[in-house]
Amino acid sequence: MTSHIDQLVQQLDGEAGASYDARAELIWIGPDAIPAIVDGLPSLGGFGQLTAIEVFEEVGDQRCGPALTGLLDSENPTVREWAAMALASLEIDGAVEPLCRAYQACLERATPPDWSEPGGIRWALTALGARTPVVPSLTSRLRTAAGADNPGWPSARFTDVINDLADHDQLILYSQFWKTDGERTYGISGAGLDWQPDWTAPWEDLVEEARAWALLEATEAPVAENIFVSPTWIDRTDLHP
């Protein structure tokens, strides 16, 4: 059985079909497969490691914690991001300190904070209670009813949310629009403005520039009772912890 599991682990790096089949079988095997995946992880390429992370999350075995922590030092930014998010979703003990180091490494590499990797690490730190987003009172009141599938804020109040966040020194990075249709919620396109900030500029200038771009986006935003918006924003402490 061990030999077969080892073969499946190596197949995670194969063609898409073979990798998907190996992933599905390893998930079906469950916890018994985890030690072999952990041992084989260093020999896998980026695609295989990403697929292994998916298996870790599906199986939910805490023994993968040290392996995920090790992947935070990968040369592949997507692997680092997925490992960070998996550490949070699996609630791995002791994950906060290495996640903080990983985020600091992003800052030292001058990775733009609106890129995927720092966003994923911020999400992980927030999920683990190590980061508390600033949510001004008006923004909090305007949010739709809480819940796992909460789509965000009514798009008709987007301008109010933008100004409330900026007035409280929060920098809006980007926004996603959602449409609800019965029990279904799915993403829809917004204005798709291409804001490319100069991250060396003073924080106050960045906040106002972000406000201006977001307000411009709001003028072209889809508006209806069943359309919502989820802005993503950061505090100055996210750039200078």
N, C-alpha and C positions, 0 to 999 in steps of 0.2 A: 504493500500500500504506500509506504514512504517513497519508493522509487517512482510510482505513478504520480504522486503529488509533486515530486521534484520535476517531473516532465511537464506537468501542467503549469508549474511556476515559470519554466523557461518559455512555454508557449504564450505567456502573457505578452511577450515581445514580438510575437509573430504577426502574420497577416491579420487583418481585421476580423475575418470570420473565425479563424483558429483562436485568436486572442479572446474573442467574445465567448466562444464555447468553453475555453479553459477557465475564464472568469466565472461563468455560470456554474461549472462543476465544482470549482473551489468554494464558491459560496454555498453550494449544496453540501459539500463535505463539512463545512463549518469550522468550529474551533480546532479540530484535528489538523487542519491545513495550515494554521497560523505559524507554527514554528518553521515549517519548510519555506513559507513565503518570506518570513523575516530573514532566514539564512540566505535565501536566493536573491534578496533585494539588491545587494551591491552589484550583482552580475547583470542586472537588467538595465536597459536603456531608459530614456525618459518615458516613452510610451508604456513600456512594461511597468515602470514604477507608478505611473498614474493609474494604470489598471489595478495594480496591487493595492493602491490606496482605496480604490472603490471596493475591493474585496474586504479590506479591513473595516470599512464603514458598514458594509452590509452584514458582516459577521458580528461586529460589535464586541470583539475580544480585547480586553484591556492590555493583553500581553504585547500588542503591537505598538504601545506607547513609545518605548525607547527607539524603535525603528522609525516611527514618524518624526520624533524629535531629531534624529540624525539626518533625516531628509531636509530639515530646515537649512542645512548647510550645502544642499545640492547646488550645482552650477546652473541648473535649469530653474528659471523663475516660476514656471507653472507648477513644477514639482514642489517647490518651496511653498507656494500658495496653497495647493491642495493639501499638503501635509499639515499646514497651519490650521486650515478649516476642519480637517479630520480630527486633529487633537482636541478642538473645541466641541465638535459634534459628538465625539465619544467621551467627552468630559474626563480626559486623561489627567490623573493626579500629577501635580508638579509641572503642568504645561505652561503656566503663566510666565515663569522666568525665561525659559528658552524662547517663547513667543515675543517677549519684550526685547530680547537680544536680536531676534530676527527682524523686528521692526526697526530697531536702531541701525541694523546693517543696511536696511533699505534707505534710511536717511543718509547714511554715510556714502552709499553708492549714488546718492542724488536721484533716486528713482522718483519720478513725479508722483505725488500722492493720489492723483486720479487714475493711476495705472492699477491693473488688476491685483498684483501681488500685495502692495500695501493695503489696498482695500480689503482683501481677504484676511490679512493679519489683524486689521482693526476690527473686522467682524468677529474674528475668533476671540480677541481680547474682550470685546463687548459681551459676547455670549458667555464667557467665563467670569464675568463680573469685574474684570480688571480695568475696564474702560467704561466710563459713563458719558454717553453723548449729551451735549447741552441741548435741551429741548425747552425753548421759551414757553411761557404760559399760554399765549395765544395759539402758537403752533400746536401745543398739546391739546387745547380745547377743540381745535378745528379737525383733529384727526378723527377718522371714522372709528366705529366701535372696535375695541381690541379683539384680537383673535389670531389664531395661527395663519389664517388666510387674509388678514387685513390688507387691503390693497393700497392704503395710504390716505391721502387727503383728497377731498372733492376738487376736481380740476378747476371748477368755478372760483375756488378760493386760493388758487395758486399764487396770485399776486400778493395776497395778504401774507401767505406763508413765507414767500421770498423776502418781503420787507421785514417781517418779524425776525427771521433768522439773521439777516444782515444787520438789523438794528442791534442785535445781541452779539455782534462780532463773530458770527458764524459764516464760513465760506462754503457756498454751494458749489459742488463739483459738477454734478450732472443730475438729470431727472429721468425717470422711467414712467410712462403712462400705461394704465391698465384699464381694461373694460370688463365689466361683469355682465354675464348673460345667464341668468338663472343661477345655478350652482357653479358655473364655470367662470374663471377669471383668466384672462390672457393679455399679454403685452401688445400694445399698439404703438405706432410711430408717432413721435412728436415732431417738433420743428427740425430737430437734428442739427442744431447750430454747432459749429466747429470752433470752440473756444480753446485757445492754446496759451495759457497764462505763462508769464515770466515768474518762475518760482523764486527768483532772487529779489523780486520787488518787495517792498515793505508789506507786512501783513494787512494793514489798513487799506492799502491800494488794491491788494488782491481781493479783499472782501467787496469793495465797491465795484471793481471790474466784474466780479462774479455776479453781483446783484444786477448790473446793467445787462449782462448777457442773459441771465435768467428771466428778467423782465421782458426782454425782447422775445425770448422763447414763449413766455406766457401769452404774448399778443397773438401768437399763431397756434396756441395749444388747442387741441380738441376739447370741447366742453359739452357735457351732457350729464344727466343725473347718475348715469351708470359708468362714468369715466372718472378715474382717480389718478393722482400723480404721487410718485414716491421720490422726492429729492434726496440726494445723498450729500451730506455736508460734513465739514470737519471744523474743529476748534484750533486755535493757534497752538495749543499744547500738543496737537498731533504732528506739528512740524518742529516744535521745540519742547519735547517732553522733559 
